[in-house]
Amino acid sequence: MLKLNRKTVSVFAAVALAFTAPAFAAEKEVKGPSFKERAVDGAVDYKVKNGTYAGVYKVNPQRDKVKGFGYGRTPTANEIKAGDIDVRYDWQGLPDGKGTPAKGDELYAKHCIMCHGDFGAGGKGYPVLSGGEKSSLKNQLLDPESGDEPPHRSIGSYWPYASTLWWYVKTAMPFPHPMSLTNDEVYSIVAYLLSVNEVQVGGEDLDDDTVLDKKKLMTVVMPNVDGFYPDVNGKDGSLNMKKFLSDPKNYGTQTVRCMKNCKPGEVVHIKNSLDDGIIPPVSEKRDLPKEKKSSGGDNKYAKLFENNCNSCHGNKAIAPVPGDKEAWAPRIKQGKETLYTHALKGFQGMPPKGGTSLPDADIKGIVDYMVEKSK
């Protein structure tokens, strides 16, 4: 059974309201565990039986046999301590520091723009950080006939707390080498992201040279702070969530649970879904997109590089860029076997295989492609 601690409860509403599994039985229809004994999603904590979960979902029989992939090493006690950062919704755990939107703009261009796009407008497959409605955000499920839009999943439109923004940037970003930013650099990036989302600090707009420190950041009230329900903070937070999600009337139109072979009227429907801020909307066409020629011509490994490695190796501030002879010269001197080993097993800030699932032969081919372009 999943139990929420105080660290996770403030962000649980955002996860729960994604409605990845929207159909749950009403309270009067549930037999067995009470609310307090129930799984956090409001449903029964089903056991694995005959190789299936809940009698429907197949369970991977190898899941308990895998001993690990053999990548990396066990972190040291000091490394674990350095990464044990907990900034809560009520600001507890927020460290000292300061930064400006102007400095954050520089850092964003260096570490973030290649994935999240200009001004946080979105990149290739990475989250949109800015944009979205700034009003009528009290509820996530709005009446479609009212004309109001639900919030987009961006910082200014959706996130309830700025504290989790600071914590996430600090512990998870930049993607290729998290935990590499100083506290002051994180304050600067947060200041920049708040400014492009037009979020006020202390009731005032952020200018380029406004210094954002711990005291000022703690005055930030996000536009959608009251947009999540029920109240998930405090000792009764998880219980409130269980009660809410156990009543289909809160997010659907029917009260009968049905997952397959449903009869008319037995399917739970969501009244309105969140807009992810994708502009233009996702096409309903099923045709495969026309394949674009890569900058490397028809070279197979040029295409693999652009699709799998360019997010890091396309920015010399993160990794050596193909064609940069000065940066590649000492690497090429080490020999291809060393480069292959670094690429396959990981080296310094680079994860094994660059975080891809490509076969070893393709990884070596990409290395060859980058080396040939850099001689």
C-alpha positions in Angstrom: 0.0 0.0 0.0 1.3 3.4 -1.0 1.7 5.9 1.8 2.3 9.6 1.2 4.9 11.4 3.2 5.0 15.2 3.7 7.6 15.5 0.9 5.3 14.1 -1.8 1.9 15.1 -0.7 2.1 18.7 -2.1 2.7 17.5 -5.6 0.4 14.5 -5.6 -2.7 16.4 -6.7 -1.0 17.3 -10.0 -0.2 13.6 -10.6 -3.6 12.3 -9.5 -5.5 14.8 -11.6 -3.8 13.6 -14.8 -6.5 10.8 -14.7 -4.3 8.0 -16.0 -6.9 5.6 -14.7 -10.1 7.5 -14.2 -12.6 4.7 -13.4 -12.9 3.8 -9.7 -15.8 2.3 -7.8 -18.1 4.5 -5.7 -17.7 4.2 -1.9 -20.9 2.2 -1.5 -19.8 -0.3 -4.1 -16.4 -1.0 -2.6 -16.2 -4.0 -0.3 -13.2 -4.7 1.9 -10.7 -2.1 3.0 -11.8 1.1 4.6 -10.6 4.5 3.2 -7.5 4.5 5.5 -6.6 1.0 4.4 -7.1 1.6 0.7 -4.5 2.4 -1.9 -3.9 6.1 -2.5 -5.8 6.2 -5.8 -9.0 5.4 -3.9 -9.3 1.9 -5.3 -8.7 -1.5 -3.7 -5.1 -2.6 -3.4 -5.4 -5.7 -5.5 -3.0 -8.6 -5.1 -1.0 -10.4 -7.9 -2.7 -13.7 -8.6 -2.1 -16.2 -11.4 0.3 -13.9 -13.0 -2.1 -11.0 -13.2 -2.8 -7.9 -11.3 -6.5 -7.3 -10.5 -7.3 -10.4 -12.7 -6.7 -8.3 -15.9 -3.2 -6.9 -16.1 -0.3 -9.3 -16.9 2.7 -9.1 -14.6 6.3 -9.4 -16.0 7.6 -12.7 -14.6 11.2 -11.4 -14.8 10.7 -8.3 -12.7 12.0 -9.9 -9.5 14.9 -11.8 -11.3 16.6 -8.8 -12.8 19.7 -8.0 -10.6 20.5 -4.7 -12.4 22.0 -3.6 -15.6 25.5 -3.3 -14.4 25.8 0.4 -15.3 27.3 3.0 -12.9 28.3 2.4 -9.3 26.9 2.7 -5.8 26.9 6.3 -4.7 29.0 7.3 -1.7 27.5 8.5 1.5 28.5 12.1 0.7 27.0 11.9 -2.7 23.7 10.7 -1.2 23.8 13.5 1.4 24.5 16.1 -1.3 21.5 15.0 -3.3 19.1 14.7 -0.3 17.4 18.0 -0.9 13.8 18.4 0.1 12.0 21.8 -0.5 8.4 21.5 0.6 5.3 23.3 -0.5 5.4 25.4 2.7 9.0 26.5 1.8 10.7 24.3 4.5 14.1 23.2 3.2 14.6 26.1 0.8 18.3 27.2 1.0 19.7 30.7 0.8 20.8 32.1 -2.5 20.0 34.9 -5.0 19.8 35.5 -8.7 18.3 37.7 -11.4 16.2 37.1 -14.5 19.0 38.5 -16.6 21.5 36.0 -15.3 18.8 33.3 -15.6 18.4 34.2 -19.2 22.1 33.5 -19.9 22.0 30.2 -18.0 18.8 29.2 -19.7 20.4 29.7 -23.1 23.4 27.6 -22.0 21.6 24.7 -20.3 17.9 24.7 -21.2 16.9 26.2 -24.5 18.0 23.2 -26.6 15.2 21.2 -25.0 12.6 23.6 -23.8 12.8 26.2 -26.6 12.9 30.0 -26.6 11.2 31.5 -23.5 10.1 28.0 -22.4 7.7 27.7 -25.4 8.6 24.0 -25.8 11.1 21.9 -27.7 11.4 18.5 -29.4 9.4 16.2 -27.1 10.2 18.2 -23.9 7.7 20.0 -21.7 6.4 23.5 -22.3 7.4 25.8 -19.5 5.4 28.9 -20.3 2.0 30.0 -21.6 -1.5 29.1 -20.8 -4.6 30.8 -19.3 -4.0 33.0 -16.2 -7.6 33.1 -15.0 -10.5 30.8 -14.1 -8.2 28.2 -12.6 -10.0 27.3 -9.4 -11.0 23.9 -10.7 -9.3 21.6 -13.1 -12.6 20.2 -14.5 -14.4 23.2 -15.9 -17.8 23.3 -17.5 -17.1 23.0 -21.3 -20.2 25.2 -22.0 -18.8 28.1 -19.8 -16.2 28.9 -22.4 -13.4 28.8 -19.8 -10.2 26.9 -20.6 -8.5 24.6 -18.1 -4.9 25.4 -17.3 -2.1 24.3 -19.6 0.6 22.2 -18.0 3.1 25.1 -17.8 4.7 26.7 -14.8 2.6 29.9 -14.6 -0.7 28.2 -15.6 -0.6 24.9 -13.8 2.0 24.6 -11.0 0.6 25.3 -7.5 3.9 26.1 -5.8 7.1 27.9 -6.8 9.0 25.9 -4.1 8.7 22.7 -6.2 10.0 24.6 -9.2 13.2 25.5 -7.3 13.5 22.0 -6.0 13.0 20.4 -9.4 15.5 22.6 -11.3 18.1 22.0 -8.5 17.8 18.2 -8.3 16.8 17.1 -11.9 18.2 19.7 -14.3 20.0 20.2 -16.6 19.0 16.8 -18.0 22.5 15.6 -19.0 24.1 16.6 -15.7 21.7 17.2 -12.8 22.8 18.7 -9.5 25.5 20.6 -11.3 24.0 24.1 -10.8 24.8 26.2 -7.7 22.0 27.6 -5.5 22.5 31.1 -7.0 22.3 29.7 -10.5 19.0 27.9 -9.6 17.6 31.1 -8.2 18.5 32.9 -11.4 16.9 30.3 -13.6 13.8 30.3 -11.4 13.7 34.1 -11.6 13.8 33.9 -15.4 11.1 31.2 -15.6 8.8 33.2 -13.3 9.4 36.3 -15.4 8.5 34.7 -18.7 5.4 33.3 -17.1 4.5 36.8 -15.8 4.4 35.6 -12.2 4.7 38.4 -9.7 7.1 38.4 -6.8 5.8 40.3 -3.8 3.0 41.7 -5.9 5.4 43.2 -8.5 6.6 42.2 -11.9 10.2 40.9 -12.2 12.6 43.2 -14.1 15.8 41.9 -15.7 17.9 43.1 -12.7 15.4 42.3 -9.9 17.3 40.2 -7.3 15.3 37.2 -6.3 16.5 35.7 -3.0 15.0 33.3 -0.5 12.9 35.9 1.3 11.4 37.2 -2.0 10.8 33.8 -3.5 8.8 32.9 -0.4 6.3 35.7 -1.3 5.4 34.1 -4.6 1.8 32.9 -4.9 1.3 30.9 -8.0 -1.8 31.7 -10.1 -3.1 28.2 -9.8 -2.4 27.6 -6.1 -6.1 27.0 -5.5 -6.7 25.1 -8.7 -6.2 21.6 -7.2 -8.7 19.9 -5.0 -9.3 18.4 -2.6 -6.9 19.8 0.0 -3.9 17.4 -0.1 -1.7 19.2 2.4 -1.6 18.3 6.1 -2.2 15.1 8.0 -5.6 14.4 6.3 -4.3 15.1 2.8 -4.1 11.5 1.5 -7.5 10.6 3.1 -9.1 13.6 1.4 -7.7 12.4 -1.9 -8.9 8.9 -1.4 -12.4 10.1 -0.7 -12.4 12.4 -3.7 -11.2 9.8 -6.2 -13.6 7.1 -4.8 -16.6 9.1 -6.0 -16.8 9.0 -9.8 -19.2 12.0 -9.7 -16.2 14.2 -9.1 -14.6 13.4 -12.5 -17.2 11.5 -14.6 -20.8 11.1 -15.4 -21.5 7.5 -14.5 -21.2 5.5 -11.3 -20.7 2.0 -12.6 -17.2 0.8 -13.1 -16.5 -1.0 -16.4 -13.1 -1.7 -17.9 -14.0 -4.1 -20.8 -17.1 -5.6 -22.5 -19.0 -2.6 -21.2 -22.7 -2.1 -21.8 -24.1 1.3 -22.8 -24.1 3.6 -19.7 -21.4 1.7 -17.9 -18.4 3.6 -19.0 -17.0 6.5 -16.8 -16.4 9.6 -18.9 -14.2 12.5 -18.0 -16.1 15.8 -18.3 -13.2 17.8 -19.6 -9.5 17.1 -19.9 -6.5 19.3 -19.4 -4.9 21.0 -22.4 -1.2 20.3 -22.5 -0.5 23.6 -24.2 0.3 22.0 -27.5 0.0 24.6 -30.2 -1.1 23.7 -32.8 -3.2 20.8 -31.5 -2.0 17.3 -32.1 -3.2 16.1 -35.5 -5.5 13.1 -35.8 -4.0 12.0 -39.0 -2.3 8.6 -38.9 0.0 9.1 -41.9 3.7 8.8 -41.2 5.4 12.1 -41.4 7.6 12.7 -44.4 11.2 11.9 -43.5 13.5 15.0 -43.5 17.0 14.8 -44.9 19.5 15.2 -42.1 22.4 17.7 -42.3 24.6 14.7 -42.9 22.9 13.7 -46.1 21.7 10.1 -46.2 24.2 8.8 -43.7 22.3 6.4 -41.4 24.4 7.5 -38.4 23.9 11.2 -39.1 20.2 10.6 -38.7 20.7 8.5 -35.6 22.9 11.3 -34.2 20.2 14.0 -34.8 17.4 11.9 -33.3 19.3 10.6 -30.2 22.4 12.7 -29.5 21.9 16.2 -30.8 20.1 17.5 -27.7 23.5 17.4 -25.9 26.1 17.2 -28.6 24.4 20.0 -30.5 25.4 22.4 -27.8 29.1 22.9 -27.1 28.4 24.2 -23.6 27.2 20.6 -22.7 29.2 18.2 -24.9 31.7 18.3 -27.8 29.9 19.2 -31.0 30.8 17.3 -34.2 33.0 19.5 -36.3 34.7 21.2 -33.4 38.3 20.0 -34.2 39.8 21.7 -31.1 37.4 20.0 -28.7 37.7 16.6 -30.4 41.4 16.5 -31.0 42.4 15.2 -27.5 39.5 12.8 -27.5 40.4 11.3 -30.9 44.0 10.9 -29.6 42.6 8.4 -27.0 41.6 6.0 -29.8 38.3 4.7 -31.0 38.2 1.8 -28.5 38.3 4.3 -25.6 35.6 6.5 -27.2 33.5 3.4 -27.8 33.8 2.4 -24.1 32.9 5.9 -22.9 29.9 6.0 -25.2 28.6 2.5 -24.3 29.3 2.5 -20.6 29.0 6.2 -19.8 31.7 8.7 -18.9 31.6 11.7 -16.6 28.3 13.6 -17.4 27.3 11.2 -20.2 25.0 8.3 -19.3 25.6 4.9 -20.9 24.6 5.0 -24.6 23.6 8.6 -24.1 20.5 7.3 -22.3 19.2 5.5 -25.5 18.3 1.9 -26.1 20.2 1.7 -29.4 22.3 -1.4 -30.1 26.0 -1.3 -29.5 26.7 -1.3 -33.2 24.7 1.8 -33.8 26.3 3.6 -30.9 29.8 2.8 -32.4 28.5 4.0 -35.8 27.5 7.4 -34.3 30.9 7.7 -32.6 32.5 7.0 -36.0 30.3 9.7 -37.6 31.2 12.3 -35.0 34.9 11.5 -35.2 35.0 11.7 -39.0 33.2 15.1 -38.9 35.7 16.4 -36.4 39.0 15.4 -38.0 
